[in-house]
Amino acid sequence: MAAITAALIKQVREETGAGMMDVKKALTEAEGDVARAKEIIRAKGIQAAGKREGRKAQEGTIASTVVESANDQTGYAVELNSETDFVAKTPKFVEFAGSVLDDAVKAEASSVDEVLAAASGDTTVKEAVEEAAALFGEHVKVGQFAKVEGPHVEVYAHKKSAEMPPSIVAMIATDEAGAAVAHEAALQISAMGAQWLTREDVPADVLESERRVATEKTTEELKSKGKPEAVIEKIAPKIVEGRLGAFYKETVLLEQAYVKDPSKTVGDLFKEVGGTALSFARVEVGKGDAE
């Protein structure tokens, strides 16, 4: 019987695309015979993880939690993708997403790469996900990851239907006073999809692009109405600023109209309790970077 070394396992994994544990089992059953191990993998339908990589995984769920530290709270959200909602709603898939989240929390991960590199039993999350692909018979991957920290962290997990697991997770970090309205703010984030907390957080290049588009649109509209150049130069800037204001109201959380009472903004909610929103994150299944 040939020795089942790490190099041998690596070789078979690269040649078959199967997960580490499946390769170990196949090599053990084949007594170290690589050719026979590859036959066993093919026969069991395991030689799939690599081939599944080319298939889209845009369904799935989001596992989330809040953990306590010495002075603050930390919210974590991890998206786990599958190819179909049929797999996404199975108890085993939801349980596996929870285990990926647990591993991310233990590693205090701050990015998708750190989640994938996190320990998962005697392997890594990346390898555990590859194993899961064989188990579920679909391409499985870790999608988006979010982390927020503050004196108080509120998490709201939204299900699009009763039989499906969470498909949108909104998290917001606030000071202690802001905790009084944090749940309402989380609901707002989930429903309205704000992109930034304050207008100061809008990237300069995004703002410049919006200003350019607003200016060109305004100029064309005024020209089409037969306004002379002198009039356009005088009134266009005010119209442009109005359009930028509308952009802020749509994309900036604290400037959005509160969904339950449009007469006030989300920022007004925090002013009423003397609280402050510190940061937020929103993760929605299938809305991350395209594969």
C-alpha positions as protocol buffer text, in pm:
chain_id: "A"
residue {
  index: 1
  type: MET
  ca { x: 0 y: 0 z: 0 }
}
residue {
  index: 2
  type: ALA
  ca { x: 145 y: 334 z: -109 }
}
residue {
  index: 3
  type: ALA
  ca { x: 176 y: 605 z: 155 }
}
residue {
  index: 4
  type: ILE
  ca { x: -108 y: 857 z: 135 }
}
residue {
  index: 5
  type: THR
  ca { x: 92 y: 1178 z: 154 }
}
residue {
  index: 6
  type: ALA
  ca { x: -20 y: 1540 z: 136 }
}
residue {
  index: 7
  type: ALA
  ca { x: 147 y: 1564 z: -207 }
}
residue {
  index: 8
  type: LEU
  ca { x: -52 y: 1265 z: -330 }
}
residue {
  index: 9
  type: ILE
  ca { x: -378 y: 1410 z: -202 }
}
residue {
  index: 10
  type: LYS
  ca { x: -296 y: 1744 z: -367 }
}
residue {
  index: 11
  type: GLN
  ca { x: -224 y: 1568 z: -698 }
}
residue {
  index: 12
  type: VAL
  ca { x: -555 y: 1383 z: -703 }
}
residue {
  index: 13
  type: ARG
  ca { x: -748 y: 1692 z: -594 }
}
residue {
  index: 14
  type: GLU
  ca { x: -599 y: 1895 z: -879 }
}
residue {
  index: 15
  type: GLU
  ca { x: -668 y: 1620 z: -1131 }
}
residue {
  index: 16
  type: THR
  ca { x: -1027 y: 1552 z: -1025 }
}
residue {
  index: 17
  type: GLY
  ca { x: -1156 y: 1870 z: -865 }
}
residue {
  index: 18
  type: ALA
  ca { x: -1284 y: 1662 z: -571 }
}
residue {
  index: 19
  type: GLY
  ca { x: -1266 y: 1782 z: -212 }
}
residue {
  index: 20
  type: MET
  ca { x: -987 y: 1690 z: 26 }
}
residue {
  index: 21
  type: MET
  ca { x: -1186 y: 1449 z: 243 }
}
residue {
  index: 22
  type: ASP
  ca { x: -1329 y: 1266 z: -58 }
}
residue {
  index: 23
  type: VAL
  ca { x: -978 y: 1231 z: -202 }
}
residue {
  index: 24
  type: LYS
  ca { x: -849 y: 1093 z: 128 }
}
residue {
  index: 25
  type: LYS
  ca { x: -1129 y: 837 z: 142 }
}
residue {
  index: 26
  type: ALA
  ca { x: -1080 y: 735 z: -220 }
}
residue {
  index: 27
  type: LEU
  ca { x: -703 y: 695 z: -178 }
}
residue {
  index: 28
  type: THR
  ca { x: -753 y: 491 z: 139 }
}
residue {
  index: 29
  type: GLU
  ca { x: -1003 y: 264 z: -34 }
}
residue {
  index: 30
  type: ALA
  ca { x: -766 y: 231 z: -331 }
}
residue {
  index: 31
  type: GLU
  ca { x: -470 y: 164 z: -98 }
}
residue {
  index: 32
  type: GLY
  ca { x: -281 y: 458 z: -241 }
}
residue {
  index: 33
  type: ASP
  ca { x: -334 y: 364 z: -606 }
}
residue {
  index: 34
  type: VAL
  ca { x: -395 y: 701 z: -779 }
}
residue {
  index: 35
  type: ALA
  ca { x: -559 y: 557 z: -1089 }
}
residue {
  index: 36
  type: ARG
  ca { x: -796 y: 345 z: -882 }
}
residue {
  index: 37
  type: ALA
  ca { x: -872 y: 640 z: -650 }
}
residue {
  index: 38
  type: LYS
  ca { x: -968 y: 851 z: -952 }
}
residue {
  index: 39
  type: GLU
  ca { x: -1199 y: 570 z: -1068 }
}
residue {
  index: 40
  type: ILE
  ca { x: -1364 y: 560 z: -726 }
}
residue {
  index: 41
  type: ILE
  ca { x: -1414 y: 935 z: -733 }
}
residue {
  index: 42
  type: ARG
  ca { x: -1570 y: 918 z: -1078 }
}
residue {
  index: 43
  type: ALA
  ca { x: -1793 y: 627 z: -981 }
}
residue {
  index: 44
  type: LYS
  ca { x: -1924 y: 814 z: -677 }
}
residue {
  index: 45
  type: GLY
  ca { x: -1989 y: 1128 z: -879 }
}
residue {
  index: 46
  type: ILE
  ca { x: -1755 y: 1328 z: -661 }
}
residue {
  index: 47
  type: GLN
  ca { x: -1541 y: 1459 z: -943 }
}
residue {
  index: 48
  type: ALA
  ca { x: -1755 y: 1764 z: -961 }
}
residue {
  index: 49
  type: ALA
  ca { x: -1640 y: 2055 z: -752 }
}
residue {
  index: 50
  type: GLY
  ca { x: -1398 y: 2177 z: -1016 }
}
residue {
  index: 51
  type: LYS
  ca { x: -1644 y: 2127 z: -1301 }
}
residue {
  index: 52
  type: ARG
  ca { x: -1920 y: 2300 z: -1106 }
}
residue {
  index: 53
  type: GLU
  ca { x: -1711 y: 2613 z: -1074 }
}
residue {
  index: 54
  type: GLY
  ca { x: -1827 y: 2730 z: -1413 }
}
residue {
  index: 55
  type: ARG
  ca { x: -2192 y: 2716 z: -1313 }
}
residue {
  index: 56
  type: LYS
  ca { x: -2367 y: 3016 z: -1162 }
}
residue {
  index: 57
  type: ALA
  ca { x: -2440 y: 3015 z: -791 }
}
residue {
  index: 58
  type: GLN
  ca { x: -2675 y: 3309 z: -741 }
}
residue {
  index: 59
  type: GLU
  ca { x: -2927 y: 3158 z: -500 }
}
residue {
  index: 60
  type: GLY
  ca { x: -2856 y: 3081 z: -137 }
}
residue {
  index: 61
  type: THR
  ca { x: -2895 y: 3231 z: 207 }
}
residue {
  index: 62
  type: ILE
  ca { x: -2729 y: 3466 z: 453 }
}
residue {
  index: 63
  type: ALA
  ca { x: -2625 y: 3360 z: 802 }
}
residue {
  index: 64
  type: SER
  ca { x: -2584 y: 3638 z: 1057 }
}
residue {
  index: 65
  type: THR
  ca { x: -2515 y: 3693 z: 1425 }
}
residue {
  index: 66
  type: VAL
  ca { x: -2408 y: 3948 z: 1684 }
}
residue {
  index: 67
  type: VAL
  ca { x: -2128 y: 3868 z: 1928 }
}
residue {
  index: 68
  type: GLU
  ca { x: -2031 y: 4053 z: 2244 }
}
residue {
  index: 69
  type: SER
  ca { x: -1684 y: 4187 z: 2312 }
}
residue {
  index: 70
  type: ALA
  ca { x: -1548 y: 4371 z: 2616 }
}
residue {
  index: 71
  type: ASN
  ca { x: -1706 y: 4706 z: 2532 }
}
residue {
  index: 72
  type: ASP
  ca { x: -1880 y: 4668 z: 2197 }
}
residue {
  index: 73
  type: GLN
  ca { x: -2083 y: 4434 z: 1982 }
}
residue {
  index: 74
  type: THR
  ca { x: -1984 y: 4296 z: 1643 }
}
residue {
  index: 75
  type: GLY
  ca { x: -2228 y: 4191 z: 1374 }
}
residue {
  index: 76
  type: TYR
  ca { x: -2133 y: 3935 z: 1112 }
}
residue {
  index: 77
  type: ALA
  ca { x: -2316 y: 3834 z: 794 }
}
residue {
  index: 78
  type: VAL
  ca { x: -2199 y: 3567 z: 548 }
}
residue {
  index: 79
  type: GLU
  ca { x: -2371 y: 3486 z: 219 }
}
residue {
  index: 80
  type: LEU
  ca { x: -2353 y: 3124 z: 106 }
}
residue {
  index: 81
  type: ASN
  ca { x: -2459 y: 3065 z: -253 }
}
residue {
  index: 82
  type: SER
  ca { x: -2602 y: 2767 z: -434 }
}
residue {
  index: 83
  type: GLU
  ca { x: -2731 y: 2727 z: -789 }
}
residue {
  index: 84
  type: THR
  ca { x: -3096 y: 2668 z: -700 }
}
residue {
  index: 85
  type: ASP
  ca { x: -3337 y: 2780 z: -430 }
}
residue {
  index: 86
  type: PHE
  ca { x: -3431 y: 2413 z: -395 }
}
residue {
  index: 87
  type: VAL
  ca { x: -3092 y: 2345 z: -236 }
}
residue {
  index: 88
  type: ALA
  ca { x: -3081 y: 2682 z: -58 }
}
residue {
  index: 89
  type: LYS
  ca { x: -3388 y: 2605 z: 152 }
}
residue {
  index: 90
  type: THR
  ca { x: -3281 y: 2258 z: 265 }
}
residue {
  index: 91
  type: PRO
  ca { x: -3204 y: 2230 z: 639 }
}
residue {
  index: 92
  type: LYS
  ca { x: -2857 y: 2090 z: 564 }
}
residue {
  index: 93
  type: PHE
  ca { x: -2764 y: 2389 z: 348 }
}
residue {
  index: 94
  type: VAL
  ca { x: -2890 y: 2636 z: 609 }
}
residue {
  index: 95
  type: GLU
  ca { x: -2701 y: 2444 z: 878 }
}
residue {
  index: 96
  type: PHE
  ca { x: -2384 y: 2451 z: 669 }
}
residue {
  index: 97
  type: ALA
  ca { x: -2420 y: 2828 z: 620 }
}
residue {
  index: 98
  type: GLY
  ca { x: -2440 y: 2858 z: 997 }
}
residue {
  index: 99
  type: SER
  ca { x: -2120 y: 2659 z: 1039 }
}
residue {
  index: 100
  type: VAL
  ca { x: -1939 y: 2887 z: 791 }
}
residue {
  index: 101
  type: LEU
  ca { x: -2058 y: 3184 z: 994 }
}
residue {
  index: 102
  type: ASP
  ca { x: -1934 y: 3023 z: 1316 }
}
residue {
  index: 103
  type: ASP
  ca { x: -1592 y: 2967 z: 1161 }
}
residue {
  index: 104
  type: ALA
  ca { x: -1581 y: 3329 z: 1042 }
}
residue {
  index: 105
  type: VAL
  ca { x: -1666 y: 3456 z: 1390 }
}
residue {
  index: 106
  type: LYS
  ca { x: -1403 y: 3236 z: 1557 }
}
residue {
  index: 107
  type: ALA
  ca { x: -1143 y: 3369 z: 1315 }
}
residue {
  index: 108
  type: GLU
  ca { x: -1266 y: 3728 z: 1367 }
}
residue {
  index: 109
  type: ALA
  ca { x: -1266 y: 3754 z: 987 }
}
residue {
  index: 110
  type: SER
  ca { x: -1293 y: 4092 z: 820 }
}
residue {
  index: 111
  type: SER
  ca { x: -1314 y: 3990 z: 453 }
}
residue {
  index: 112
  type: VAL
  ca { x: -1427 y: 3707 z: 226 }
}
residue {
  index: 113
  type: ASP
  ca { x: -1065 y: 3595 z: 186 }
}
residue {
  index: 114
  type: GLU
  ca { x: -1028 y: 3572 z: 563 }
}
residue {
  index: 115
  type: VAL
  ca { x: -1353 y: 3374 z: 585 }
}
residue {
  index: 116
  type: LEU
  ca { x: -1226 y: 3125 z: 326 }
}
residue {
  index: 117
  type: ALA
  ca { x: -894 y: 3092 z: 507 }
}
residue {
  index: 118
  type: ALA
  ca { x: -1059 y: 3040 z: 846 }
}
residue {
  index: 119
  type: ALA
  ca { x: -1019 y: 2704 z: 1018 }
}
residue {
  index: 120
  type: SER
  ca { x: -1311 y: 2463 z: 984 }
}
residue {
  index: 121
  type: GLY
  ca { x: -1247 y: 2151 z: 1187 }
}
residue {
  index: 122
  type: ASP
  ca { x: -924 y: 2002 z: 1058 }
}
residue {
  index: 123
  type: THR
  ca { x: -949 y: 2189 z: 728 }
}
residue {
  index: 124
  type: THR
  ca { x: -1042 y: 2539 z: 606 }
}
residue {
  index: 125
  type: VAL
  ca { x: -1373 y: 2698 z: 512 }
}
residue {
  index: 126
  type: LYS
  ca { x: -1262 y: 2703 z: 148 }
}
residue {
  index: 127
  type: GLU
  ca { x: -1209 y: 2326 z: 151 }
}
residue {
  index: 128
  type: ALA
  ca { x: -1528 y: 2269 z: 349 }
}
residue {
  index: 129
  type: VAL
  ca { x: -1721 y: 2459 z: 81 }
}
residue {
  index: 130
  type: GLU
  ca { x: -1564 y: 2241 z: -186 }
}
residue {
  index: 131
  type: GLU
  ca { x: -1677 y: 1937 z: 10 }
}
residue {
  index: 132
  type: ALA
  ca { x: -2027 y: 2085 z: 30 }
}
residue {
  index: 133
  type: ALA
  ca { x: -2040 y: 2116 z: -348 }
}
residue {
  index: 134
  type: ALA
  ca { x: -2009 y: 1739 z: -373 }
}
residue {
  index: 135
  type: LEU
  ca { x: -2268 y: 1687 z: -99 }
}
residue {
  index: 136
  type: PHE
  ca { x: -2530 y: 1918 z: -252 }
}
residue {
  index: 137
  type: GLY
  ca { x: -2452 y: 1838 z: -615 }
}
residue {
  index: 138
  type: GLU
  ca { x: -2427 y: 2205 z: -706 }
}
residue {
  index: 139
  type: HIS
  ca { x: -2169 y: 2479 z: -728 }
}
residue {
  index: 140
  type: VAL
  ca { x: -2148 y: 2625 z: -375 }
}
residue {
  index: 141
  type: LYS
  ca { x: -1953 y: 2936 z: -282 }
}
residue {
  index: 142
  type: VAL
  ca { x: -1910 y: 3200 z: -17 }
}
residue {
  index: 143
  type: GLY
  ca { x: -2051 y: 3523 z: -158 }
}
residue {
  index: 144
  type: GLN
  ca { x: -2065 y: 3852 z: 26 }
}
residue {
  index: 145
  type: PHE
  ca { x: -1939 y: 3919 z: 377 }
}
residue {
  index: 146
  type: ALA
  ca { x: -2016 y: 4210 z: 608 }
}
residue {
  index: 147
  type: LYS
  ca { x: -1902 y: 4313 z: 954 }
}
residue {
  index: 148
  type: VAL
  ca { x: -2004 y: 4612 z: 1166 }
}
residue {
  index: 149
  type: GLU
  ca { x: -1896 y: 4710 z: 1516 }
}
residue {
  index: 150
  type: GLY
  ca { x: -2021 y: 4949 z: 1781 }
}
residue {
  index: 151
  type: PRO
  ca { x: -2170 y: 4985 z: 2130 }
}
residue {
  index: 152
  type: HIS
  ca { x: -2491 y: 4836 z: 1989 }
}
residue {
  index: 153
  type: VAL
  ca { x: -2542 y: 4629 z: 1673 }
}
residue {
  index: 154
  type: GLU
  ca { x: -2887 y: 4549 z: 1540 }
}
residue {
  index: 155
  type: VAL
  ca { x: -2945 y: 4275 z: 1282 }
}
residue {
  index: 156
  type: TYR
  ca { x: -3259 y: 4220 z: 1078 }
}
residue {
  index: 157
  type: ALA
  ca { x: -3286 y: 3908 z: 860 }
}
residue {
  index: 158
  type: HIS
  ca { x: -3558 y: 3921 z: 595 }
}
residue {
  index: 159
  type: LYS
  ca { x: -3720 y: 3618 z: 432 }
}
residue {
  index: 160
  type: LYS
  ca { x: -3892 y: 3668 z: 97 }
}
residue {
  index: 161
  type: SER
  ca { x: -4123 y: 3376 z: 175 }
}
residue {
  index: 162
  type: ALA
  ca { x: -4194 y: 3158 z: 478 }
}
residue {
  index: 163
  type: GLU
  ca { x: -4034 y: 2846 z: 332 }
}
residue {
  index: 164
  type: MET
  ca { x: -3709 y: 3018 z: 234 }
}
residue {
  index: 165
  type: PRO
  ca { x: -3414 y: 3109 z: 459 }
}
residue {
  index: 166
  type: PRO
  ca { x: -3306 y: 3475 z: 496 }
}
residue {
  index: 167
  type: SER
  ca { x: -3221 y: 3641 z: 165 }
}
residue {
  index: 168
  type: ILE
  ca { x: -3154 y: 3994 z: 293 }
}
residue {
  index: 169
  type: VAL
  ca { x: -2965 y: 4088 z: 608 }
}
residue {
  index: 170
  type: ALA
  ca { x: -2938 y: 4446 z: 731 }
}
residue {
  index: 171
  type: MET
  ca { x: -2701 y: 4540 z: 1013 }
}
residue {
  index: 172
  type: ILE
  ca { x: -2651 y: 4877 z: 1180 }
}
residue {
  index: 173
  type: ALA
  ca { x: -2410 y: 4984 z: 1454 }
}
residue {
  index: 174
  type: THR
  ca { x: -2518 y: 5267 z: 1686 }
}
residue {
  index: 175
  type: ASP
  ca { x: -2422 y: 5426 z: 2013 }
}
residue {
  index: 176
  type: GLU
  ca { x: -2619 y: 5326 z: 2324 }
}
residue {
  index: 177
  type: ALA
  ca { x: -2882 y: 5598 z: 2276 }
}
residue {
  index: 178
  type: GLY
  ca { x: -2928 y: 5503 z: 1912 }
}
residue {
  index: 179
  type: ALA
  ca { x: -3015 y: 5148 z: 2011 }
}
residue {
  index: 180
  type: ALA
  ca { x: -3369 y: 5270 z: 2078 }
}
residue {
  index: 181
  type: VAL
  ca { x: -3434 y: 5314 z: 1705 }
}
residue {
  index: 182
  type: ALA
  ca { x: -3178 y: 5068 z: 1566 }
}
residue {
  index: 183
  type: HIS
  ca { x: -3442 y: 4808 z: 1479 }
}
residue {
  index: 184
  type: GLU
  ca { x: -3643 y: 5060 z: 1279 }
}
residue {
  index: 185
  type: ALA
  ca { x: -3326 y: 5169 z: 1100 }
}
residue {
  index: 186
  type: ALA
  ca { x: -3241 y: 4807 z: 1017 }
}
residue {
  index: 187
  type: LEU
  ca { x: -3587 y: 4757 z: 868 }
}
residue {
  index: 188
  type: GLN
  ca { x: -3533 y: 5073 z: 660 }
}
residue {
  index: 189
  type: ILE
  ca { x: -3198 y: 4947 z: 533 }
}
residue {
  index: 190
  type: SER
  ca { x: -3349 y: 4615 z: 434 }
}
residue {
  index: 191
  type: ALA
  ca { x: -3642 y: 4772 z: 250 }
}
residue {
  index: 192
  type: MET
  ca { x: -3486 y: 5078 z: 88 }
}
residue {
  index: 193
  type: GLY
  ca { x: -3128 y: 4969 z: 18 }
}
residue {
  index: 194
  type: ALA
  ca { x: -2934 y: 5279 z: 118 }
}
residue {
  index: 195
  type: GLN
  ca { x: -2575 y: 5278 z: -2 }
}
residue {
  index: 196
  type: TRP
  ca { x: -2411 y: 5528 z: 234 }
}
residue {
  index: 197
  type: LEU
  ca { x: -2470 y: 5651 z: 589 }
}
residue {
  index: 198
  type: THR
  ca { x: -2418 y: 6025 z: 527 }
}
residue {
  index: 199
  type: ARG
  ca { x: -2367 y: 6239 z: 219 }
}
residue {
  index: 200
  type: GLU
  ca { x: -2004 y: 6282 z: 325 }
}
residue {
  index: 201
  type: ASP
  ca { x: -1959 y: 5909 z: 275 }
}
residue {
  index: 202
  type: VAL
  ca { x: -2050 y: 5924 z: -95 }
}
residue {
  index: 203
  type: PRO
  ca { x: -1726 y: 5869 z: -291 }
}
residue {
  index: 204
  type: ALA
  ca { x: -1601 y: 6176 z: -477 }
}
residue {
  index: 205
  type: ASP
  ca { x: -1602 y: 5999 z: -814 }
}
residue {
  index: 206
  type: VAL
  ca { x: -1964 y: 5886 z: -767 }
}
residue {
  index: 207
  type: LEU
  ca { x: -2072 y: 6239 z: -674 }
}
residue {
  index: 208
  type: GLU
  ca { x: -1885 y: 6389 z: -966 }
}
residue {
  index: 209
  type: SER
  ca { x: -2052 y: 6146 z: -1205 }
}
residue {
  index: 210
  type: GLU
  ca { x: -2398 y: 6227 z: -1065 }
}
residue {
  index: 211
  type: ARG
  ca { x: -2326 y: 6600 z: -1094 }
}
residue {
  index: 212
  type: ARG
  ca { x: -2209 y: 6561 z: -1452 }
}
residue {
  index: 213
  type: VAL
  ca { x: -2517 y: 6362 z: -1551 }
}
residue {
  index: 214
  type: ALA
  ca { x: -2749 y: 6607 z: -1374 }
}
residue {
  index: 215
  type: THR
  ca { x: -2581 y: 6903 z: -1542 }
}
residue {
  index: 216
  type: GLU
  ca { x: -2601 y: 6752 z: -1890 }
}
residue {
  index: 217
  type: LYS
  ca { x: -2962 y: 6644 z: -1840 }
}
residue {
  index: 218
  type: THR
  ca { x: -3065 y: 6983 z: -1708 }
}
residue {
  index: 219
  type: THR
  ca { x: -2891 y: 7170 z: -1987 }
}
residue {
  index: 220
  type: GLU
  ca { x: -3054 y: 6957 z: -2256 }
}
residue {
  index: 221
  type: GLU
  ca { x: -3397 y: 6995 z: -2100 }
}
residue {
  index: 222
  type: LEU
  ca { x: -3365 y: 7374 z: -2081 }
}
residue {
  index: 223
  type: LYS
  ca { x: -3237 y: 7394 z: -2438 }
}
residue {
  index: 224
  type: SER
  ca { x: -3529 y: 7184 z: -2559 }
}
residue {
  index: 225
  type: LYS
  ca { x: -3760 y: 7439 z: -2400 }
}
residue {
  index: 226
  type: GLY
  ca { x: -3590 y: 7717 z: -2596 }
}
residue {
  index: 227
  type: LYS
  ca { x: -3423 y: 7883 z: -2298 }
}
residue {
  index: 228
  type: PRO
  ca { x: -3142 y: 8122 z: -2396 }
}
residue {
  index: 229
  type: GLU
  ca { x: -2786 y: 8047 z: -2287 }
}
residue {
  index: 230
  type: ALA
  ca { x: -2780 y: 8328 z: -2031 }
}
residue {
  index: 231
  type: VAL
  ca { x: -3091 y: 8191 z: -1861 }
}
residue {
  index: 232
  type: ILE
  ca { x: -2955 y: 7838 z: -1865 }
}
residue {
  index: 233
  type: GLU
  ca { x: -2634 y: 7951 z: -1695 }
}
residue {
  index: 234
  type: LYS
  ca { x: -2837 y: 8125 z: -1427 }
}
residue {
  index: 235
  type: ILE
  ca { x: -3095 y: 7861 z: -1337 }
}
residue {
  index: 236
  type: ALA
  ca { x: -2921 y: 7534 z: -1424 }
}
residue {
  index: 237
  type: PRO
  ca { x: -2699 y: 7522 z: -1111 }
}
residue {
  index: 238
  type: LYS
  ca { x: -3004 y: 7541 z: -881 }
}
residue {
  index: 239
  type: ILE
  ca { x: -3178 y: 7261 z: -1071 }
}
residue {
  index: 240
  type: VAL
  ca { x: -2863 y: 7050 z: -1060 }
}
residue {
  index: 241
  type: GLU
  ca { x: -2835 y: 7096 z: -683 }
}
residue {
  index: 242
  type: GLY
  ca { x: -3198 y: 6993 z: -650 }
}
residue {
  index: 243
  type: ARG
  ca { x: -3129 y: 6675 z: -844 }
}
residue {
  index: 244
  type: LEU
  ca { x: -2827 y: 6598 z: -630 }
}
residue {
  index: 245
  type: GLY
  ca { x: -3048 y: 6646 z: -325 }
}
residue {
  index: 246
  type: ALA
  ca { x: -3289 y: 6388 z: -464 }
}
residue {
  index: 247
  type: PHE
  ca { x: -2993 y: 6153 z: -520 }
}
residue {
  index: 248
  type: TYR
  ca { x: -2891 y: 6190 z: -155 }
}
residue {
  index: 249
  type: LYS
  ca { x: -3248 y: 6124 z: -37 }
}
residue {
  index: 250
  type: GLU
  ca { x: -3253 y: 5803 z: -234 }
}
residue {
  index: 251
  type: THR
  ca { x: -2910 y: 5663 z: -150 }
}
residue {
  index: 252
  type: VAL
  ca { x: -2805 y: 5810 z: 188 }
}
residue {
  index: 253
  type: LEU
  ca { x: -2959 y: 5636 z: 488 }
}
residue {
  index: 254
  type: LEU
  ca { x: -2990 y: 5933 z: 723 }
}
residue {
  index: 255
  type: GLU
  ca { x: -3150 y: 6143 z: 448 }
}
residue {
  index: 256
  type: GLN
  ca { x: -3402 y: 5883 z: 334 }
}
residue {
  index: 257
  type: ALA
  ca { x: -3768 y: 5939 z: 420 }
}
residue {
  index: 258
  type: TYR
  ca { x: -3862 y: 5702 z: 700 }
}
residue {
  index: 259
  type: VAL
  ca { x: -4081 y: 5433 z: 540 }
}
residue {
  index: 260
  type: LYS
  ca { x: -4330 y: 5426 z: 828 }
}
residue {
  index: 261
  type: ASP
  ca { x: -4363 y: 5807 z: 841 }
}
residue {
  index: 262
  type: PRO
  ca { x: -4238 y: 5989 z: 529 }
}
residue {
  index: 263
  type: SER
  ca { x: -4279 y: 6324 z: 707 }
}
residue {
  index: 264
  type: LYS
  ca { x: -3950 y: 6254 z: 885 }
}
residue {
  index: 265
  type: THR
  ca { x: -3611 y: 6116 z: 781 }
}
residue {
  index: 266
  type: VAL
  ca { x: -3415 y: 5830 z: 931 }
}
residue {
  index: 267
  type: GLY
  ca { x: -3179 y: 6097 z: 1063 }
}
residue {
  index: 268
  type: ASP
  ca { x: -3474 y: 6250 z: 1247 }
}
residue {
  index: 269
  type: LEU
  ca { x: -3534 y: 5916 z: 1424 }
}
residue {
  index: 270
  type: PHE
  ca { x: -3188 y: 5930 z: 1574 }
}
residue {
  index: 271
  type: LYS
  ca { x: -3220 y: 6298 z: 1666 }
}
residue {
  index: 272
  type: GLU
  ca { x: -3539 y: 6224 z: 1857 }
}
residue {
  index: 273
  type: VAL
  ca { x: -3358 y: 5980 z: 2088 }
}
residue {
  index: 274
  type: GLY
  ca { x: -3029 y: 6171 z: 2097 }
}
residue {
  index: 275
  type: GLY
  ca { x: -2855 y: 5881 z: 1931 }
}
residue {
  index: 276
  type: THR
  ca { x: -2600 y: 5829 z: 1655 }
}
residue {
  index: 277
  type: ALA
  ca { x: -2577 y: 5578 z: 1372 }
}
residue {
  index: 278
  type: LEU
  ca { x: -2215 y: 5472 z: 1325 }
}
residue {
  index: 279
  type: SER
  ca { x: -2213 y: 5233 z: 1029 }
}
residue {
  index: 280
  type: PHE
  ca { x: -2433 y: 4984 z: 849 }
}
residue {
  index: 281
  type: ALA
  ca { x: -2424 y: 4701 z: 597 }
}
residue {
  index: 282
  type: ARG
  ca { x: -2678 y: 4533 z: 374 }
}
residue {
  index: 283
  type: VAL
  ca { x: -2630 y: 4192 z: 212 }
}
residue {
  index: 284
  type: GLU
  ca { x: -2877 y: 4051 z: -40 }
}
residue {
  index: 285
  type: VAL
  ca { x: -2850 y: 3708 z: -197 }
}
residue {
  index: 286
  type: GLY
  ca { x: -2725 y: 3723 z: -555 }
}
residue {
  index: 287
  type: LYS
  ca { x: -2635 y: 4094 z: -546 }
}
residue {
  index: 288
  type: GLY
  ca { x: -2260 y: 4055 z: -501 }
}
residue {
  index: 289
  type: ASP
  ca { x: -1994 y: 4061 z: -769 }
}
residue {
  index: 290
  type: ALA
  ca { x: -2083 y: 3860 z: -1078 }
}
residue {
  index: 291
  type: GLU
  ca { x: -1899 y: 3530 z: -1115 }
}
